């Protein structure tokens, strides 16, 4: 048995050596050859898969859903099949909170916002106006018990108001704005507040609607509300997916990333299916060549909840391993229908970042004009920049509005959003500018191939920056959530 085992082990070792030998005899990757392999037909095959995955969870690929799990399984499976990469799932838990709220009263239906962390519930009960701002127990009259508390926004947090309403025996709580418009988002801020009282189903109204209801009630009209809250508040497991070339210098790693999750509202085929599928296609074509420097393709989870996957990766990576990352390339929304051709500017960023944006620019010369835009906090480049890793990336615009000047540059529509379906259910295949997607994916291929050959222009090693510099580490759940929604654009 020992002899047989040794022979088997020797056979596996010989096979591995033969495979390594074949890999090492491949030609060195070059930009032109890799770019020519990128075809829109292959990108669209991935897109059709992603749409099918979204149907597993009612039209979404939000992190932790069946649609997102199918996405990450697909990414790992097709990359494993190449035999060219070492792949890894980095799995961890994170809080998922989402919901909807609706209110109708005395024959009128009101536009109602959901307050994250609020529980589900179906309530039919009178609305009772809370005194002052509802920040003290004494503000809640006895009539609140068994009723829906109507509370003015201001001074103390939403969560405190809702918990005090629960302590007073309310069966629901609605916070109306202290301005005419609706409340922009909203959260109870903490998962629970047992020191004050229990949370009850909760939502928000605009200042105009809330003030009108208060006037009716104070005028002696009984207002009975039908209040419905449907919420999910749970810890979910989700995974980053990594594929690192077996070949190349693993002390000098190029990381190319995009986020694999969507928002709750839709399938996310542009945001960020386009970036995810773009670098996936580059990864599937790269095995035709060898590389001097290792390339790691990173598919981040829970970006839409505040860059959770990328920051988890960086914050859990020892300094020695962070130093091995030579640079980071980000691809988040690269096929917006009213397309802008933005390249993130390396000015005032870690040394080497200017070289990266200049490398991206090389690809577009003679094809289309590009514009530099500064990094913000709205995508997965942020944790890399925070620890001093030179970074770059492409971006075709989100919910911002195309200017007249930009429309002239890109034969686009002025006064219209770059992506009219940004964070909506209509972010499907029809929302993609396929020709821009192919061009930008070739831009990704150019930059990846360039640095896979040589890191000339990129400082190695670089100055160490402590992990405590990560800017999202101390933010609340809601503050982090808004980091993934900025995607602000200004042109340099």
C-alpha positions, 0 to 999 in steps of 0.5 A: 500500500505504501508503494502504491501511495508513493507512486500515486503521489509521484504521479500527481507531482509529475502532473503538476510539474508538467502543468507548470512547465506548459504554463511557463512556456506560454507567451507573456501577456501583452495588451493588444492581444488580450484586448482583442479577446474581449467580445460583447457577445461573451459579456452578454452571455454573463449578463443573461446568467446574472438576470437568471440569478436575480430571478431566484430572489424576486429580481435582486442579487442583494448580498446574502440572497439566493440570487447573490449566492448563485452569482458568487457560485458562478464566479468561482465555478467558471474561474476554477474551471480554467485551472489557472487560478487559486480561488477562495471564498472569504465568508463572513456575517453582516447585518441585512436590514430592509423593508417597506411601509405604507399608510392609508387613513380616512380614505387617503393613501400616503407616501411612506418611508421605512425606518431600518431596524423597525419590525414588521406589523399590520396595524389598524388604529387611531393616530394620536399626536405626540406632544412636543418632539417625543423625546421625553416619556412625558410627551406621550399622552395616555391615548397613545396606548393602543394607537399609532403615535404621530411624532414630529422629527427633530432633536432626538434620534428616530430610534428614541422616539419609536422606542418611547412610543413602544414604552407608552403602549403604542402599536405603531409610530410615524415620524413626520418631517420638520420640513415640507419634503419627505425624510431622506432615508431613515434609520432607528440607528441601533438594533434595539433600545431596551433601556428605553422601550421596545420598537414598534412598526415605524415609518416616515411621512413628509412634512406636508402630509404629517402637518395635514394629519395633525391639523385634522386630529387637533381639529377634532376629526378622528383619523384611523390609520391602516399601517403596514410594515414589511421588514427583514432584519437579520444577520446574513452570511456572504462571500468575497470571491478571489481568483489569483493567478498561480503564475507571476510574482506573488510579492507584487500583486495587481488586484482588479475588483468590482462588487458582485451584489446589487441593491434590493430594488433590482438585478444590478446588471449595470451596477455592478454587473457590468464591472463584475462581468467585465473583469470576469471576462478578462480573467477568463481570457488571461489564461492564454498567457503567462504573467510576470506579476500575479493578478488577483481578481476580486469580486466584493460582497455587500458593497451596496451596504457600505463597502463591506466586503472590500473593507473587511478584506483590507482590515483583516489583511496583515500589513505584510500581505497588504504590502504585496498588493502593488496596486488596485483597479476598480470597475464599478458601473462601466456600461451606463446607458447615457455613457460618460467615460470617466477615469479616476484621477490619481492626483493627490492620491497614493504615489503611483496612482497618476501612473495608473490613470495615465495607463488607462488613458492610453487605451482610449487615444484615438477612440473616444475622449475621456475625463478625469474625476476624483475618487470619493467614498462611493466604491470599493477603491476607498479602503485601498486608498485609505491604507496607501495602495495606489489605485485607479479605475473606470466609471460611466456615471450613476444618478448624476446628470450629464452636462451640456459640455459632457453631452457634446464630448460623448454624443449623449443626452444633456440634462439626463442621468448617466444611468436612469435606472440607477438602483432601480428594478429596470437595471437589466440588460436593456439598461446597458450601453453594450458598445461602451461596455466592450470598450471599457472592458478592453480598457480594463484588459489593457491596464491589467496586461500592462501591470502584469508585465511590468510595474514600472512607475509603481513604487515598490515597496511603498510607505506603510499606512496603518489600518487604523486609517480606514475611514469607514471603521467607526461609522454607524450602520446607516452612515456606512450604507450611504457610502455606497450610494454617493458615486458623485462626479466632478470633472478635473 
